[in-house]
């Protein structure tokens, strides 16, 4: 099992896949790539065969029809329309109405201002993280 295989340098992809192909055939085993960003190795079958392997024909182990991405969704991402200006007060009310929220803003002063407003307006704890903070406060 290999994780984060997309970090494999392209110059090593074909010889590595050929070795894995050979080992999988010889040891009657399966090579598993577990990564969120599958590299495009499926077109390397011909080059892998030239190295003496049995080729490289990857296949998904979770069928696309299972729709796992949407079935396992844990968050709801909402991007505000940048063309519509919204007041901090309105944004604070929207955030305060949520059970949990992660808010990313463009400027450090906006983050500090928003955190201060949310602390004053909400009864819930508010955590403000910024690179302007010393490591102990982060």
C-alpha positions in Angstrom: 0.0 0.0 0.0 1.4 3.4 -1.0 0.1 6.7 0.2 0.6 10.1 -1.3 2.0 8.4 -4.5 1.5 11.7 -6.4 4.8 12.8 -4.8 6.7 10.2 -6.8 9.0 12.1 -9.2 8.0 11.5 -12.8 11.6 10.4 -13.7 11.1 7.5 -11.3 7.5 6.6 -12.2 8.1 4.1 -14.9 10.9 2.1 -13.2 9.0 2.1 -9.9 5.7 0.9 -11.6 7.7 -1.7 -13.5 9.2 -3.0 -10.2 5.8 -3.0 -8.5 4.2 -4.7 -11.5 6.9 -7.4 -11.4 6.5 -7.9 -7.6 2.8 -8.0 -7.8 2.8 -10.7 -10.5 5.6 -12.7 -8.9 4.2 -12.6 -5.4 0.5 -12.8 -6.5 -0.3 -9.6 -4.7 -2.0 -6.3 -5.3 -0.5 -2.8 -5.3 -2.7 -0.3 -3.7 -2.4 3.5 -4.1 -4.3 5.4 -1.4 -4.3 9.1 -2.3 -6.7 11.9 -2.7 -5.0 13.0 -5.9 -4.5 9.9 -8.1 -1.6 10.5 -10.4 -2.2 9.8 -14.1 -0.2 6.6 -14.4 -2.7 4.7 -16.5 -1.1 5.9 -19.8 2.3 4.3 -18.8 1.4 0.7 -19.5 3.5 0.5 -22.7 6.6 2.0 -21.0 6.2 -0.3 -18.0 6.1 -3.4 -20.2 9.4 -2.3 -21.9 11.1 -2.6 -18.5 10.0 -6.2 -18.2 7.0 -5.8 -16.0 3.6 -7.2 -16.8 2.3 -3.7 -17.6 0.4 -1.2 -15.6 -3.4 -1.1 -15.9 -4.8 0.5 -12.7 -8.4 0.2 -11.8 -10.5 1.9 -9.2 -11.5 -0.3 -6.2 -14.4 1.9 -5.3 -16.8 2.1 -8.2 -17.7 5.7 -9.4 -21.4 4.7 -9.2 -21.1 4.5 -5.4 -20.9 8.3 -5.2 -18.8 8.1 -2.1 -17.7 11.7 -2.2 -21.2 13.1 -1.8 -22.4 10.3 0.5 -19.5 11.0 2.9 -19.7 14.8 2.8 -19.1 16.3 6.2 -18.9 20.0 5.4 -20.9 22.5 3.4 -18.6 25.1 1.7 -20.2 28.4 0.9 -18.4 31.1 -1.1 -20.0 34.5 -0.8 -20.5 36.3 -4.1 -17.6 38.9 -4.2 -19.7 41.2 -6.3 -22.2 41.6 -3.4 -20.9 43.7 -0.6 -22.0 42.5 2.8 -21.7 44.3 6.1 -19.7 42.7 9.0 -22.9 42.7 11.1 -24.8 40.7 8.5 -21.8 38.3 8.1 -21.6 37.9 11.9 -25.3 37.0 12.0 -24.9 34.4 9.3 -21.9 32.8 11.1 -23.6 33.0 14.5 -26.5 31.0 13.1 -24.3 28.1 12.4 -23.4 25.3 14.9 -19.8 25.4 13.6 -18.0 27.6 11.1 -14.5 28.1 9.7 -14.1 31.6 8.3 -11.2 32.7 6.2 -10.7 36.4 5.4 -8.2 38.3 3.4 -6.7 40.6 6.0 -5.4 40.0 9.5 -7.3 43.1 10.8 -10.5 41.7 9.3 -10.0 38.4 11.1 -9.3 40.2 14.4 -12.4 42.4 13.9 -14.6 39.5 13.0 -13.5 37.4 15.9 -14.1 40.3 18.3 -17.6 40.9 16.9 -18.4 37.2 17.1 -17.2 37.0 20.7 -19.4 40.0 21.6 -22.5 38.8 19.7 -22.4 35.0 20.1 -22.6 32.9 23.3 -20.4 30.3 21.6 -16.6 30.2 21.9 -14.7 31.8 19.1 -11.1 30.8 18.2 -9.0 33.3 16.3 -5.8 32.1 14.7 -3.4 34.4 12.9 0.2 34.3 11.8 0.5 37.6 13.6 0.2 35.7 16.9 3.2 34.3 18.7 3.4 30.4 18.6 2.2 30.1 22.2 -1.0 32.0 21.5 -1.7 30.0 18.4 
